[in-house]
Amino acid sequence: MSHYFQTPTGPVETRTIRARIWDEELTFTTAGGVFSGSRLDLGTSVLFRSVEPPSGPGTFLDLGCGYGPIACALALAVPGARVHAVDVNDLAVSLTDRNARSLGVGDRVRASRPEEVDPDLRFDEIWSNPPIRVGKETLHEMLLTWLGRLSADGVAHLVVGRNLGADSLARWLGGQGYAATRVASAKGFRVLDVTG
């Protein structure tokens, strides 16, 4: 299991990175011990280039938030959005909170561990570069848990590496009663829109 699924122990050395997201140059504080802690990863870049931000306010989820680029970009792009950012890595939760505050959206981004989210809350959109390397069983359980919390007309935007099983994941989602539509394919990644 990759190290970024666990909260690192010992001293944490932070760094500052810049990323261009939806035509805005954003600055983030990140660190080793979180997913893609040195730059905006290629899969998430493909997701941002392939899917426009939501057209209006709503309640959104950044599933597996890392240091928070998706959560922060959603809050910045959609005034009035409420964004929940979840991760099992406490350092990731802390960095997401810090980045949201520094970008001026700390009042609309709530970073937490998954079990801290109100189980009755429903999401209009879920955005995720899901942690494929946690293993199929864990990944499937995670996706079924959160996809089951989409609102009636909600959609999940997922980016998955083609060589990491994007097409088989789409087929599996179909077998679970979800429609998984490929909306883009670039740089070895598939972008899937998933609806109930």
Secondary structure, 3 states (H helix, E strand, C coil): CCHHHCCCCCCCCEEEEEEEECCEEEEEEEECCCCCCCCCCHHHHHHHHHCCCCCCCCEEEEECCCCCHHHHHHHHHCCCCEEEEECCCHHHHHHHHHHHHHCCCCCCEEEECHHHCCCCCCEEEEEECCCHHHCHHHHHHHHHHHHCCEEEEEEEEEEEEHHHCHHHHHHHHHHCCCEEEEEEEECCEEEEEEEC
